[in-house]
Amino acid sequence: MPAIVGVVNVNSVSSASILHIGDVYTIAPISTAKTFAGAGSFNTGDGLYIVNQQSSTNTQDSDANDQNIAANA
């Protein structure tokens, strides 16, 4: 069934994003990322009180492949 789309305003689309307007069967982004962050790094909200006495982030990664995307191309 066709999609009926009204006004669309796109400010920006980054290199790892997908913008599709209309009918779609499958959307499969081809991008991966690994993020290391210490305690309390991704806390969001109003009036947060966070106490981290001592924090260390282990960034050692012994495996060669984490998220293989070669078959998605």
VMD Tcl script that draws the C-alpha trace (Angstrom):
set ca {
  {0.00 0.00 0.00}
  {1.52 3.35 -0.98}
  {2.50 5.74 1.77}
  {1.09 9.25 1.78}
  {3.71 11.65 3.08}
  {3.14 15.28 3.91}
  {5.76 17.98 4.39}
  {9.20 16.69 5.36}
  {11.98 18.89 6.78}
  {15.41 17.23 7.04}
  {18.05 19.32 8.77}
  {20.93 16.85 8.51}
  {21.66 13.20 7.84}
  {24.97 11.88 9.14}
  {27.11 9.29 7.39}
  {25.75 6.44 9.54}
  {22.07 7.39 9.13}
  {19.26 6.24 6.90}
  {16.55 8.53 5.58}
  {13.70 6.80 3.81}
  {10.35 8.30 2.93}
  {7.63 6.05 1.56}
  {7.24 2.28 1.36}
  {10.06 0.07 2.58}
  {10.57 -3.66 3.09}
  {13.85 -3.70 5.02}
  {16.18 -1.01 6.31}
  {19.64 -2.27 7.30}
  {22.21 0.37 8.24}
  {25.81 -0.61 7.52}
  {27.72 0.94 10.39}
  {29.14 -0.17 13.72}
  {30.76 1.61 16.64}
  {32.37 0.67 19.93}
  {32.15 3.08 22.82}
  {34.11 2.96 26.06}
  {32.91 5.11 28.95}
  {33.42 5.18 32.69}
  {30.90 5.16 35.49}
  {28.28 7.87 35.19}
  {29.21 8.85 31.64}
  {25.80 8.43 30.01}
  {23.60 9.74 32.81}
  {21.00 12.23 31.64}
  {18.23 14.11 33.37}
  {17.55 17.01 35.67}
  {18.93 17.24 39.19}
  {21.25 14.24 39.09}
  {23.50 13.56 42.05}
  {26.10 10.97 41.11}
  {28.98 9.85 43.31}
  {31.71 7.74 41.75}
  {34.48 7.24 44.26}
  {36.84 5.47 41.88}
  {36.18 4.48 38.30}
  {38.29 2.75 35.69}
  {37.21 1.65 32.24}
  {38.72 -1.50 30.75}
  {39.40 -0.83 27.07}
  {41.34 -4.00 26.35}
  {39.52 -6.04 23.71}
  {41.19 -9.32 22.78}
  {38.76 -10.56 20.12}
  {39.44 -9.53 16.52}
  {35.81 -9.05 15.33}
  {32.83 -7.77 17.28}
  {30.12 -6.80 14.80}
  {30.77 -8.13 11.32}
  {28.94 -6.16 8.64}
  {30.63 -7.52 5.51}
  {27.53 -9.53 4.48}
  {25.25 -6.47 4.72}
  {26.78 -4.62 1.79}
}
mol new
graphics top color blue
foreach p $ca { graphics top sphere $p radius 0.5 }
foreach p [lrange $ca 0 end-1] q [lrange $ca 1 end] { graphics top cylinder $p $q radius 0.2 }
display resetview
